Amino acid sequence: MDRKRYRVIQRPLFTEKSTRLQEELNQYAFAVDAGANKHEIADAIEKLFGVTVRSVRTQGHMGKVRRMGRFAGRQADWKKAIVTLAEGESIDLYEGI
């Protein structure tokens, strides 16, 4: 069961917007499995980081078409989750850096 949690949460997203959300609203952004629902995402975050999740918002992103000369390829579709934590709790994402 623990291995499934690691498949749901793929990686944290480090962007200017996600950093601002983290500082101002205690929200964290993650790239998640495209088939995961909000309940699975909240459960995985709570178990992996030991925090209480208040809400989860998800966004589906379509992969872009890329060209290399005359050959065209397509990036994979992916899903983003923005997780709001309970007041006073945080996740240390820069731990191993």
KOLKERO-620698 format. One record per residue (C-alpha): x negated, y negated, z; residue in three letters. Coordinates in steps of 0.001 Angstrom, whole numbers. Layout:
N
X	Y	Z	ALA
...
This chain:
97
0	0	0	MET
-2848	-2394	772	ASP
-4247	-1967	-2744	ARG
-974	-3256	-4218	LYS
-1358	-6555	-2324	ARG
-4705	-7103	-3999	TYR
-3086	-6558	-7398	ARG
-319	-9108	-6726	VAL
-2703	-11962	-5834	ILE
-5312	-12209	-8592	GLN
-7248	-15364	-7642	ARG
-6799	-18800	-6066	PRO
-6538	-21755	-8438	LEU
-8922	-24663	-7857	PHE
-7663	-27725	-9720	THR
-7271	-31374	-8799	GLU
-3530	-30956	-8399	LYS
-3816	-27812	-6252	SER
-6392	-29515	-4011	THR
-4070	-32491	-3561	ARG
-1143	-30166	-2730	LEU
-3337	-28353	-217	GLN
-4374	-31552	1556	GLU
-1024	-33373	1550	GLU
1679	-30685	1665	LEU
-86	-27551	2987	ASN
580	-25722	-303	GLN
-1812	-23309	-2030	TYR
-1847	-22221	-5687	ALA
-2645	-18674	-6842	PHE
-2683	-16807	-10132	ALA
-478	-13776	-9537	VAL
630	-10635	-11359	ASP
3227	-11502	-14007	ALA
5611	-8825	-12710	GLY
5480	-9895	-9058	ALA
8505	-11525	-7458	ASN
8573	-14163	-4706	LYS
9089	-11637	-1898	HIS
6077	-9564	-2973	GLU
3920	-12691	-3275	ILE
4928	-13940	190	ALA
4293	-10511	1741	ASP
868	-10236	105	ALA
-206	-13719	1272	ILE
985	-13061	4834	GLU
-816	-9721	5071	LYS
-4064	-10749	3333	LEU
-4607	-14098	5074	PHE
-2644	-13647	8317	GLY
-440	-16729	7869	VAL
3300	-17456	7818	THR
4774	-18332	4402	VAL
7691	-20789	4355	ARG
8424	-20755	618	SER
7110	-19610	-2753	VAL
7575	-21318	-6125	ARG
6563	-19554	-9338	THR
5812	-20702	-12869	GLN
5346	-18564	-15960	GLY
2709	-19731	-18452	HIS
2574	-18638	-22081	MET
-839	-17720	-23476	GLY
-2256	-20031	-26122	LYS
-3167	-19045	-29671	VAL
-6902	-19511	-30271	ARG
-8806	-19442	-33554	ARG
-12385	-18443	-34237	MET
-12949	-19284	-37894	GLY
-10375	-17374	-39909	ARG
-9510	-14994	-37073	PHE
-6687	-15796	-34676	ALA
-6223	-14348	-31223	GLY
-3947	-14982	-28308	ARG
-4686	-15487	-24632	GLN
-2668	-13443	-22162	ALA
483	-14782	-20507	ASP
55	-15443	-16783	TRP
2007	-16493	-13729	LYS
1235	-19131	-11089	LYS
2592	-19194	-7540	ALA
2584	-22215	-5238	ILE
2869	-21058	-1636	VAL
3956	-23358	1200	THR
2650	-22361	4633	LEU
4170	-23033	8039	ALA
3074	-26227	9770	GLU
-306	-25969	11468	GLY
-1527	-22968	9440	GLU
-4135	-22943	6667	SER
-6136	-20632	4416	ILE
-9916	-21000	4101	ASP
-10390	-20447	362	LEU
-13976	-21769	281	TYR
-15179	-19142	2770	GLU
-17687	-17317	542	GLY
-19006	-20326	-1376	ILE
